[in-house]
Amino acid sequence: MSESTKAPARELLEAAHRFPCEYVIKAFGPAHTEFRSGVGAAAHAAVGARVEVSERVGSKGNSICITLTLAAETVDEVILAYERLHAVPGLRMIL
């Protein structure tokens, strides 16, 4: 990951994906409304309405994994999504 953007390196993204494409990101954090809203807002800021959001709550109900399937037109949209997601309070891990 690039330290400045907290996203995979542009060269790796371009080598592994042919844009436009679907790009999946998983964000893990607390199962709170604020976290859900923040993740959704971050994704929409990057790709607008071109995102599908699904979620899975942990067995104890404390944690959540939110899966974002972005219809990314460019590598820049993917990088922007990572940047916005890393700014979401409560983010524990991103894949």
C-alpha positions in Angstrom: 0.0 0.0 0.0 1.1 3.5 -0.7 1.8 5.3 2.5 0.5 8.7 1.2 -2.9 7.3 0.0 -3.3 4.1 2.0 -4.4 2.5 -1.2 -2.7 -0.2 -3.2 -0.1 1.3 -5.5 -1.5 2.7 -8.8 0.8 0.4 -10.8 -0.5 -2.7 -9.0 -4.1 -1.7 -9.5 -3.6 -1.1 -13.2 -1.7 -4.4 -13.6 -4.4 -6.4 -11.8 -7.5 -4.7 -13.1 -8.7 -3.5 -16.5 -10.8 -0.4 -16.0 -13.7 0.1 -16.1 -14.4 -2.8 -13.8 -16.0 -4.0 -10.6 -13.7 -3.5 -7.6 -14.5 -5.0 -4.2 -13.4 -3.4 -0.9 -14.3 -4.7 2.5 -14.4 -2.4 5.5 -14.4 -3.7 9.1 -15.5 -1.7 12.1 -18.0 -1.4 14.9 -21.6 -2.3 14.2 -22.8 1.3 14.7 -25.0 3.4 12.5 -22.3 6.1 12.3 -19.8 3.6 10.9 -22.3 2.3 8.4 -23.1 5.8 7.3 -19.5 6.8 7.1 -18.6 3.9 4.9 -21.5 4.5 2.6 -20.8 8.2 2.3 -17.1 7.5 1.5 -18.0 5.1 -1.3 -20.6 7.4 -2.8 -18.1 10.3 -2.7 -15.7 8.2 -4.8 -18.1 6.6 -7.4 -21.5 8.2 -6.8 -24.4 5.8 -7.2 -22.2 3.2 -8.9 -21.7 1.1 -5.7 -23.5 -1.9 -4.2 -23.3 -2.2 -0.4 -23.8 -5.3 1.6 -23.0 -6.1 5.2 -22.4 -8.9 7.6 -22.6 -8.5 11.4 -20.3 -10.5 13.6 -21.7 -13.3 15.7 -21.6 -11.2 18.9 -23.2 -8.2 17.1 -20.3 -5.9 18.0 -18.5 -5.8 14.6 -19.5 -5.5 11.0 -17.9 -6.1 7.6 -19.3 -3.9 4.9 -18.6 -5.1 1.4 -18.5 -2.4 -1.3 -18.7 -3.4 -4.9 -17.6 -0.3 -6.9 -18.4 0.1 -10.6 -15.0 1.9 -11.0 -14.5 3.8 -14.2 -10.8 4.6 -13.4 -8.0 3.7 -11.1 -8.4 7.2 -9.5 -11.8 6.3 -8.3 -10.5 3.3 -6.5 -7.7 5.3 -4.9 -10.2 8.0 -3.8 -12.4 5.3 -2.3 -9.5 4.0 -0.1 -8.6 7.6 0.9 -12.2 8.4 1.9 -12.6 5.0 3.7 -9.4 5.5 5.8 -10.9 8.7 7.1 -14.0 7.0 8.5 -14.0 6.9 12.3 -14.0 3.4 13.8 -12.4 1.7 10.7 -10.5 -1.3 12.1 -9.3 -2.9 8.9 -9.8 -2.6 5.1 -9.3 -5.3 2.5 
